[in-house]
Amino acid sequence: MLSVAYRARRAVLLEGPTGIGKSEIVRHVAEELGIATAILDLSLLEPPDLVGLPIVKDDRTHYALPSVLPREGAGILLLEELNRAERYIQQPALQLLSARRLHEYELPPGWTCVATVNPQTAEYHVTALDKALRARFLQVNVRADRGAWLAWAQTHDLHPGIVALAHAHERILEDVPPRTWAYASELLRAFSPAELADGMLLRDALGGYLPAAWVEALLASRDSWGSRLSFDVRELLATYSPESPRAREIAGFRERGETDRLDEIVSRLAPLLAGPEAGVLVAQKQLVLGSFEALLADLPGDQREKLQEALGSNVTATSLADIEPNDFLTRFAGSAAEKKLAAWRADPVKRHRISLAVTALRTFVEQPARLPELKKSNMARTCLGHVLTQLPDPDAMALVETLKRVGITPVRPGT
C-alpha cells in the first residue's frame, strides 16, 4: 500500500499503537524502492524547526528553509507523532502533508509524505485530528502480527527465549509491543553467564520492560536458552543443499553420534514450520521446498516426519503446493495431478507435498461461497472419491473430516 501511495504521490496516515514498527515499515519500503527517507519527530519541534526562521529581504518577509526538508531527489518524508505535536506544529505539518507546500517551500516531485499517529484512546495523550483533515489522507491501520514478527525475529537474532515464548503464546504482542520485546532481547544478550544465573537480577531488570507474568513465563524456559548450534536453523530452509557447508556439518553430527544436535535442529524448526511465520518466509522466498527436502533427506526418518507434519498441515504455507485445489475437483483420474500424487507418495522425502496440497484443498472447500456448487457437482464429488483412494491414511482422514463437516459427500469410484 505504501509503495502504491508513493507512486501516486499521496500522503499516508499510519495509525497504530506505539512500538509496533510503523516507522520501520516506512524505512523498509523506502529501501525496497531505492529512495531516501527523511524523518521529523513533530513532538520535539518548535515552529521554526519546521516553518523556518523569518528573514527580511527587499522589505519582504521570507522564511529560511530548515535543513531537514528535502530539496531534490526522491524519498519519503516521515512525520512522526503527528497527533502528539502541539497545534502550532500540527497546522504547518498538515499543510505540508496535504498541499505539499509550506510558505515558499514546495516538496520536490520525487518525494511524498507519511505521518504516524497513535490511536485516540485513553491510553495515549494525543491531540485529535478532525475528520476533514483525515479525509485528505490514505488512512492505514497498523497492528502487530505475531507471524510476521516471528519471521523478523528469526532474522534479527532475537534472544531464543523470547522467540520460543512467541511461538508458545499467541497473545504475546497484545500486552507488550514488539519494540519492547526487542529491548528485552538486547538486555538478555548483555548478561554474563553469572548474571543469567541470578534470578533476582533477571526479574528486576526484565521487570523494567515486561509485566511480571511475562517475566515469569520467560524465566520458566531459562534451561532451553542455550544452543549448541553454530548457525541459525532458519537458513537451512533457504540455502541447504547436499554440497553446502551446513550439509557437511550435519553429516558430521550423524557420524559422531551427536543426536542431541539433530534433535535441537528439529525442535527449533518444527514450531517455525507449523506457525504463521512460515507463510511470511514463503512469501519472502526464505522457505524453499528444494532446500527443505534436501535437509529432510539428511535426517533420520522420525525427525523427518516431525518436520513434514509441521509444514504439511500449515494453511499459511499452502502456496508451496504444486497441485491446485481445482486439479483435484475436475477430471482427476489419469491426470497429471494424480501422477504427481503417486510420485510423492512413493518418495518419503516428498510426502509433505501431499499434505500441503490436501491442506489447500480442505481450505478451498470450506469457503462458503463455493459450497453450494460443490455439493451439487457430481464431477467434483466423484473426483473427491477418487482422490481419497490415492491419499495416505492421515491425509485421507483429514480430508474426510473436512468434507463431513461442510456436508459434501464424495462418490466412491465404481458406484
N, C-alpha and C positions, 0 to 999 in steps of 0.2 A: 504493500500500500504506500509506503514511504517512497519507494522508487517511482511509482506512478505519479504521486503528488509532486515529486521533484521534476519529472518530465513536463508536467502540466504547469509548473511554477505556481502551485497553490500552497498556501500556508496551512500547516497542520497543527492541531492541538492534541497532544498526547496526555490523557488523564489517567492517573492510577496512583496507588499508594506509594509511599516513599520506599526507596531501596529495592525496587523490583527490576531496575535496569533500563528505565526509559532513555536516559542519556546514552547508555551503552549501545542500545539499539540504533540510535541515530549515528553514532560513530561507526558502527559496523556497516550500516547502509552506505555511508559516505565512502568507506574503504572499498566496498564492492563496486561502487560507481566510479571509483578513481577520482573523487573530488575532495576538496578540503572541508574541514569543519572549524567553525569559529564559535566559541562558547561565551555567553554572558550570563552570569548569575544575577538576575534582576533584584533579588532580595538584598544584595550587598551594594547596590548602586545608588548614587545621588544623581539628580537630573543632569548635571554637566557631563557625567560619565557616559551618558547615552546621547543627549542632545548636542553636547559640545559647549565649550565656553564662548560667550558672545564677544565679538571683536567689532570695532568700528572701522569701516573703510569707506572713503569717499562719502562721509556723512551718513552712511547707512550701516545698520547692524547686520552682521553676518555671524555665522557660528563655525568655530574651528572644529573640523571633523575629528572625532575620537579615533585613536589609532586602532581600536578593536574592530571597527566597522570595515568590511572588505571594500576595496576599491576596484578590483579586477579579478579575472579568473572565474572559477566555478566552485560552488560549495553549498553547504547547509549552514545557516546562521541559527544556532541553537540558543533560545532564550529560556533559561531555566527559572523555575519558581515564579511564574507569571502571576499567580494569584496569591503569592506571599509578599509581593512587592507593594510598596505604598502607591496610592492613587497617582501621585505626581510622577511616578515611574511607569505605572501601567498605561497611562494615556499615550505618551510618545511610543512606548513599545507596541501598543495596539495599532498605532498609525503605521509603524514600520511593518508589522505583520500583515495588515490588511491592504494598505495602499502602496507598500514597498518604498515609501518616502519618509523623510524626516527633515523638515525645513528644506534647505537646498540639496540635502543628500538624497540620492536615489540608489537603491540596491542594484548592483550590477546585474545584467541579464542572466548571467550564468549561476546566480545564487537564488536560493529560496529560504524561507524561514520555517522553523519548527519551534513550538513552545511547549513546555511541560508544566502541568498543574497537578495538584493533589485534589482528591475529591472534596466536595463541600459537605463535610460531615463534622460531627462533634470532635472527632479525633484530630482534626487539623485546624490550626488558626489561619484561616485564609480570607482573602477579600474576594467576594463573589464576582463573577463575570456575568453581565446581564445577557439575556437571550439574543438581543440584537447583535451584540458583538460575537457571541458564539456562532451565530448563523453564518459568519463570514469565513469560517474555517472548516477544513475537513477534520471532524472530531473522531478520535480513535480512543476507545477504552482499552487500557493495558492491564493485564493481570499476570501474576506469576504462574507458570505452568511447570509442574514437577518433572514431566518427561523432558521438556526442552532444557530445564535447568540441570537435570542429571546428566544429560548429554554434554552440556557445557562443563559441568563439574569434572567429568571424566577426562576432559582435555586440558583442564587448567589446574591439575594436580591438587584438588581439594583433599583435605585430610580423609583417609579411608574410613575413619569412624563416622564422619559426617555423611559421606557417600552411602555407607551401609545403613545409617539411620534414615536417610531419604528413601532408600529402597524399601525399608520396612514400614514407613509411616506415610500414608497418602496426604495427611494434613500438615506436613512439616512446614509448608510455606504459608499456612493460614495464620499462624501465630507469630512467626518470625520471618521477616523478608529475606530474600536471597543474599542481599549485601551483608546482612548481619551474620549469616552462616559463613560467608567468605571471611569476614573479620575473625570469627571464632576459629576457623581453619588456620588462619595466619598465626593466631595465638598458640594453637596446639603445635604447629610446626616449630615454634620458637622455644618450646620447653625442652630442657635437657632430660635425659633418662631418669635422673634422680628426682627432678621436679615432677615428672609424669607419675612417679610412684607416690607422690604426696597428695592424697585425696582432698585434704582440706584446701591446699593451694589451688588445685584444679577447680574445686567448687567455687571458691571465692573469685578466681579470675574469670571463669566461664560465666559465672553469675552476673558479671558486669555487662554481658551481652544477651544472655539467654534466660528465659523463665526457669525457675527451679525444676519443674517437671522435665523440661528438655535437657537440662544439665544431667539429671539423674539417668535419663534414658541413654544419653551419650556415654556416661561413665560406665553404665552396665555392660557395654560392649568393649571395655578397655582391653580385655585379653586378646581381642582379634584385631587390634590396631596395627600390629606389626605385619610386615610382609617379607617373605624370603625371596621374592621375585625381584629381579633387577630391571624389570620393564613393566610398562602399563599394559595390562591384558587387553585393553581396548584396541591396541594397534594390531593385534592378531586378526581382528575381524576385517581389516582393510588391506594388509600387506603380506599376510602369511602365504608362503609358497614352499614347495619341497626343497628348494635351493636356498631359502632365506636363512640369515643368521639365527632367527628365532627357531626355525625348524631344527637346526643343528643343536641348539641349546636344549630344546625339548627332547630330542633324541638322547642327549646326554643324561637327562633326568631319568629316562626309561632304562638306559644301560646301567646306571649306577643304583637303580632301585629306589630313587628318591620320589616315591609315590606321593609324599606329602606335598611336594611342589605341583605335581599334576592335579592333586585334589584342590589346591589353592586356585589354580587357573580356572578349574571348572566352577568352584564355589563363587568366584568373583564374576565369571561370565554369565552364569545361569540367571541370576536376578536381572542383569542388564538385558539379556535376550528376552526375558519374559515380561519386562516392564515397558512402560510407554516411551521411554527414551530410545528404544530400538527403532521405532518409526522415524525419529529425528535422525538417527545415524544412517538409516536407509536413504532418507531424503538428501543427506549431505554426502552420500556415497562413501561413508565410513563403515558401512556394513556390506560387504561384497560376498555373494554366495561362493564364488570360486575360492576366496581366501578362507572362508568359514569351512568349506568342505575339505580343503587341504589340511586344515587343523584337525578336523574330525578323523581323517584318515590316520593321523599320528597319535590318536588317543585310544586307550582301551575301550572295549565295547560298552561297558556300563557307564563310563563317563561320557562317551559319545552320545549315548541315548538320552542322558540328562540334558545336554545342550540342545539336541534335536527336539525334545519335548518342549523345552522352554521357548524356542523360536517358532516351532510349528503351530502352536496354539495362540500366538500373539497377533491379535487383529491389526495392530499398528504396522506390522511388517508384511502384510499380505501383498503389497506391491511387488515383492520379490517373486511371487508365484508366477510360474511360466505357463499356467493354464488359466484362462479366464472363466468366470462362472458360466457364461453363456456357452462355452465349449462343452460343459457338462450337460447342458439342457437342450441342445439341438444336435441330433444325429451323432450321438456319442459312439455307438457301436461301430468299430472299424475305423474310427477317426484317428487323426494324428494325436489328439489328446489322449485317447485310450492307449496308443503305443507308448507315449511318454510315461503314462502312469505305470505301465507294465515294466518299462526300463528302470524307473525309480524304485519300484518295489523289489526288483532283483538286485539293486545296489544298496548295501547297508549305509553307505556314506551319503546317499541322496534321499533317504526316506522322509526326511523332514519336508522335502518339496511337496510330497503328497499331503502332509498335514497343513502346510501353508495354503495349498490350493483348496482343500476342504474347508479350512477356516474362512477363506474368502467366499466360498460357495455358501456356507452357513450364514455369513453376514448378508450376502446378497438376497437369499430367500426370505430373510427376516424383515426386509424392508416392506412396510405396509402397502406402499403404492404398487408393489409387484405381486402381492399375494393373490388377489382375485384372478389375475391372468394365469398364474402358475397353477392354481388349484383346478382351473378348467382345462389346462393344456394337457391333452393325452400324450403328446410328444415329450413334454418336459417330465411328466410323471414316469413315462416308460424309460426315458434316459436315466432318470434318478434311480430307478430299479436296477438298471444295468450297471450304473456306477457303483452301487452298493456291493455288487458281487465282485468288483475288482479292487475294493479297498481293503487294507489291513484291518483287523478287528477293531483296534482302538478308534481309528478314523471313521469306520463304518458306524460304530456305536454312537459317536458324537454326532454324526450326520442324522442318524435315525432319531435321536433325541430332539434335534432341532426341527426336523420335519414333523414329528409328532406334536411338538409344542405349537407350531404355526398352522397345523391342520392340513398338511399336504400328504397325500397317500401315494407313495411310489408304486408303480406297476411292475411286478416281477416278470423277468423275461419268460416267454412261453405261455403267459396267462392271458 
